[in-house]
């Protein structure tokens, strides 16, 4: 995925519509939350098994919501000049420290509960 290319496309899309005025960090974070909630809604009443094997209509909706989430996140990062790739790499490094394999393998416990 070429994040810079996508950022440029999203920036151009917003600019062509004079939407930069609405693309504040506050508004973009709220929109991101709404889109994430729309993804959650698709799975809301499914069983774990049903959620693993969505039907075609659900799969289409899932792909659409995932795209919305990704686009809002990328736009948010662009507006705040966050290097998304670097932020992910830094977070992965932090998570490796928080969740060492020998304590976390096969466990769903949060990092502050692993030693208990």
Secondary structure as UniProt FT lines:
FT   HELIX           3..16
FT   TURN            17..18
FT   HELIX           20..22
FT   HELIX           25..43
FT   TURN            44..45
FT   HELIX           48..52
FT   HELIX           56..79
FT   TURN            80..81
FT   HELIX           84..98
FT   HELIX           101..104
FT   TURN            105..106
FT   HELIX           111..113
FT   TURN            114..115
//
